[in-house]
Amino acid sequence: MEIRRFGIGYRRHEGPAGSRGVDGQSIHADDRGVIAELAFRPNAALAPHSNPNLVYFVVVEGGGFVKVGEERARVAAGEAVVWPPDVVHAAWTELTPMRALVVEFAAEGADPLLLEDGAIVDPAGQPVEPAAEPGPTEGELALEPVILPPDRESTEKEPW
């Protein structure tokens, strides 16, 4: 049995290149993909960037905001955002922290971008610079409504 530890005490400070207030920990990485945990402090940001792989950004605690291409949305625990290959994406928080698992599937014939010492690197180990697009500013989307699936009411609680 193999147990991989992550979370408080295992994260690397200063997450991927261009980020602020984001700590991360790789849980698994091989030629099929990467699984990592990212922890966002309040007012943290994962800089806009893209990569050649399909990525799921799975929010497991707290909430914040994401941008995929030109679309922006508020996200919360229990929601997963799909970051398509080669599309600029970003994530950030305002007043609350957020914790997410990042599940990245390697494109056929491509190697995943690995989280190494808190930076996103290419398969050759070279740092990947974030996209030149400016990150979100504080207060963006603050008035955007949370869009719930049609079969879920905002007053519903978790089953436990």
C-alpha positions as CSV (number, residue, x, y, z in Angstrom):
1,M,0.0,0.0,0.0
2,E,1.3,3.5,-0.8
3,I,0.0,6.5,1.0
4,R,0.7,10.0,-0.5
5,R,0.5,12.8,2.0
6,F,-0.7,16.3,1.1
7,G,-2.4,19.3,2.7
8,I,-1.2,21.4,5.6
9,G,2.5,20.7,6.3
10,Y,3.2,19.2,2.9
11,R,2.5,22.1,0.5
12,R,5.2,24.2,-1.2
13,H,4.9,27.9,-0.7
14,E,4.4,30.3,-3.6
15,G,2.6,28.1,-6.0
16,P,3.0,28.1,-9.8
17,A,5.0,30.8,-11.6
18,G,3.2,34.2,-11.5
19,S,0.9,33.2,-8.7
20,R,0.4,34.9,-5.4
21,G,-0.9,33.4,-2.2
22,V,-1.1,29.9,-3.6
23,D,0.6,26.8,-2.1
24,G,0.7,23.5,-4.0
25,Q,1.6,19.9,-3.6
26,S,1.9,17.3,-6.3
27,I,0.2,14.1,-5.3
28,H,0.9,12.1,-8.5
29,A,2.7,12.7,-11.7
30,D,3.6,10.3,-14.6
31,D,3.3,10.2,-18.4
32,R,-0.5,9.9,-18.1
33,G,-1.1,13.0,-16.1
34,V,-0.8,14.9,-12.8
35,I,-2.9,15.2,-9.7
36,A,-2.0,18.2,-7.4
37,E,-3.6,20.1,-4.5
38,L,-3.7,23.9,-4.6
39,A,-4.5,26.0,-1.5
40,F,-5.5,29.6,-2.1
41,R,-5.3,32.1,0.7
42,P,-7.7,35.1,0.7
43,N,-6.8,37.4,-2.2
44,A,-4.7,34.8,-3.9
45,A,-4.4,34.2,-7.6
46,L,-3.2,31.5,-10.0
47,A,-1.8,33.6,-12.9
48,P,-3.5,33.2,-16.3
49,H,-1.7,30.4,-18.3
50,S,-2.5,27.6,-20.7
51,N,-1.1,24.1,-21.4
52,P,-1.7,21.4,-24.0
53,N,-3.6,19.1,-21.6
54,L,-7.2,18.7,-20.4
55,V,-7.4,19.8,-16.8
56,Y,-10.2,19.4,-14.2
57,F,-10.0,22.1,-11.4
58,V,-12.0,20.4,-8.6
59,V,-13.0,22.7,-5.7
60,V,-13.1,20.7,-2.5
61,E,-13.2,23.5,0.1
62,G,-14.2,27.2,0.1
63,G,-14.7,29.0,-3.1
64,G,-13.4,31.7,-5.5
65,F,-13.4,32.5,-9.1
66,V,-12.2,31.0,-12.4
67,K,-11.6,32.2,-15.9
68,V,-11.6,30.0,-19.0
69,G,-10.9,31.9,-22.2
70,E,-13.1,35.0,-21.9
71,E,-15.7,33.3,-19.5
72,R,-15.6,34.0,-15.8
73,A,-17.5,32.3,-13.0
74,R,-17.8,32.0,-9.3
75,V,-17.0,28.4,-8.0
76,A,-17.5,26.7,-4.7
77,A,-16.8,23.4,-3.0
78,G,-18.4,20.5,-4.9
79,E,-17.9,22.0,-8.3
80,A,-15.4,21.1,-11.0
81,V,-14.3,23.4,-13.8
82,V,-12.9,22.0,-17.1
83,W,-9.9,23.7,-18.5
84,P,-9.6,22.7,-22.1
85,P,-6.2,22.2,-23.8
86,D,-4.5,25.3,-25.1
87,V,-7.1,27.7,-23.6
88,V,-5.9,30.4,-21.1
89,H,-7.3,29.8,-17.7
90,A,-6.9,31.3,-14.2
91,A,-8.3,31.0,-10.7
92,W,-8.4,33.4,-7.7
93,T,-10.0,34.2,-4.4
94,E,-11.2,37.4,-2.8
95,L,-12.2,37.3,0.9
96,T,-12.2,33.5,1.5
97,P,-9.7,30.7,1.0
98,M,-10.2,27.9,-1.5
99,R,-8.7,24.5,-1.8
100,A,-8.8,22.5,-5.1
101,L,-7.5,19.3,-6.6
102,V,-6.1,19.7,-10.1
103,V,-6.4,16.6,-12.3
104,E,-4.5,16.9,-15.5
105,F,-4.7,14.4,-18.3
106,A,-1.8,14.3,-20.7
107,A,-2.7,14.9,-24.3
108,E,-1.9,12.0,-26.6
109,G,1.8,12.3,-27.4
110,A,2.4,15.1,-25.0
111,D,3.9,15.1,-21.5
112,P,2.1,16.8,-18.7
113,L,3.3,20.0,-17.2
114,L,4.5,19.1,-13.7
115,L,4.3,21.1,-10.5
116,E,7.9,21.2,-9.3
117,D,9.0,23.1,-6.3
118,G,6.0,25.4,-6.6
119,A,6.4,26.2,-10.3
120,I,4.8,24.9,-13.5
121,V,7.5,23.4,-15.7
122,D,7.6,21.9,-19.1
123,P,8.7,18.2,-19.7
124,A,12.4,19.5,-20.0
125,G,12.1,21.1,-16.5
126,Q,12.1,24.7,-17.8
127,P,9.7,27.1,-16.1
128,V,6.6,28.0,-18.0
129,E,5.8,31.7,-18.0
130,P,2.1,32.7,-17.4
131,A,0.2,34.3,-20.2
132,A,0.8,38.0,-20.6
133,E,-2.9,38.7,-19.9
134,P,-3.4,40.7,-16.7
135,G,-4.9,38.8,-13.8
136,P,-8.3,39.7,-12.3
137,T,-8.5,42.7,-10.0
138,E,-10.0,42.6,-6.5
139,G,-13.8,42.9,-6.6
140,E,-14.3,41.4,-10.1
141,L,-17.4,39.2,-10.2
142,A,-18.4,40.1,-6.7
143,L,-22.0,40.7,-7.8
144,E,-22.2,37.8,-10.2
145,P,-24.8,35.2,-9.1
146,V,-23.9,31.6,-8.5
147,I,-25.7,29.5,-11.1
148,L,-27.0,26.3,-9.6
149,P,-28.0,23.2,-11.6
150,P,-31.7,23.3,-12.3
151,D,-32.4,20.3,-10.1
152,R,-30.7,21.9,-7.0
153,E,-32.2,24.6,-4.8
154,S,-29.9,27.1,-3.1
155,T,-31.4,26.0,0.3
156,E,-30.5,22.3,-0.1
157,K,-27.9,21.0,2.3
158,E,-25.4,18.2,1.9
159,P,-27.0,14.7,2.7
160,W,-25.0,14.3,6.0
